[in-house]
Amino acid sequence: MSDDTDAILDDLLSRWHGWRMKYTPARGFNSRALVVGEYVISRQYDDFNGALDDAIEADIMRSLDFQISEMTVVHRAAISANARALHVGARFFSHPYLPADREERNAIVKQARAALIKRALAAGVM
């Protein structure tokens, strides 16, 4: 059995970046009414259209988002740039908090990923 930790983290980071984007191409109506606030209807019989899967995914992404937010600024920047690159299929995006030297930047990204793996495992996300 091989160690798929990096592949699992790549998938989580790519999904996390997409979840954080929440891009809205045009103005529209609010998704929630002001009167009912945070009211959510029961999803117990809503298996067929994926509502339960969406709720589970949102919980995982919120937990991962919290773990990333608790990291140091430089590690957050490294994770953010790495997640963006994974999401769009690029090698790497630069970030003002990260060094321009490729070797230094790769070392920081490696440290940040290792720290995030430990946090995600402890939180039950991975």
N, C-alpha and C positions, 0 to 999 in steps of 0.2 A: 504494500500500500504506500503510495507516494504522499508527500506532504503538499497539500493543495492550499496552504494558508495564504500564499501570495495571490493565487487566482481568486480565492474567496474574497480577500480584501479588495482586489481590483474591482470585482463585481459590486461589492457593497459601496465602494467609493463612487463608482460610475452612477449607480442608482441614487446615491445620496446627493450628488451634484444635480442630477435631473430633478430630484424632489425639492431641492433648495431653489431651483430656478423659478418654478411656477410662472412661467412666461405667459402673459396675456397680450395677444397681439392688438386688441382693441378694447376700448372702454365698453362696459356692459353693465348688467345688473349685478348687485351683490349676490353671493351664493347663499347668504343667510339673511333671514328677515330680522329687522331691528327689534320687533316685538318679542320674538321667541328666543333670541340670543343664541346660546349654544345648544339648544334642543336638538337631539338626534333621535330619529325614529328607530324602532327596533329593527335589528338586522338578522334576527334569528332564523327567518325563513327566506333570506335573500342570498342563498348560495349560488343560484344559477347565473347571476349577472356579476359576480365577483365582489360584492360589497364587503364580505368578510375578509377576503384576501386583501382588499384595499386597506381595511382597518388594521390588519396585521402588518402590512408593509409600512403604514404610517407610524405605527408603534415602534417598529424596528428603526426607521429613519429618525424618529424623535430621540430615541435612545442613543443612536450613533451621533447625532447632532450634539447632544449634551456631552458625550465623551470627547468629541473634538473641541467643543467650546471650553473645556476644562484644561486643555493643553496649553503650552507656552505659545507666545505670539509667533515665534519663528516656526515652531512645529505646526501650528494652525495654518500658517501661510504655505508651508511645504505640502501639507495634506490638501489644502484647497487647490493649489496649482496642479498637484498630481491628480486629484479627482476631476478637475476640468479637462485635463489632457486625456484621461481615460474615457470620459464621457463623449468627447468629440473625436477620439481616435488619433490624437496628435502625440508626438513624443513627450513634449513638456512645454508648459507655458511659463514665461518668466513672471516673477513677482518682485515688487520693490523691496520686500523684507529679506529676500534671499540673495546670496552672493551671485555675481555674474559668472564666476569661474565654475565650469561644469563639474569638476571633481568635488569641490567644496559643497556645491548645491546637491549633488548626488549623495554625499555623505549625510547631509542634513535630512534629505528626504528619506534615506534609509533609516536614520534614527527615529524620525517622526513616525514612519510606518511601523517600526518595531514597538514604539510606545503605544501606538493606537491598537495594535494587535493585542497587547497585554490588557489594555483598557476594555476592548471589545469582548475579549474572552471573560474577563472578570464580570462584565455587565450582562453576559449571556447573549450578546448579539451575534457572536461567531460560534 
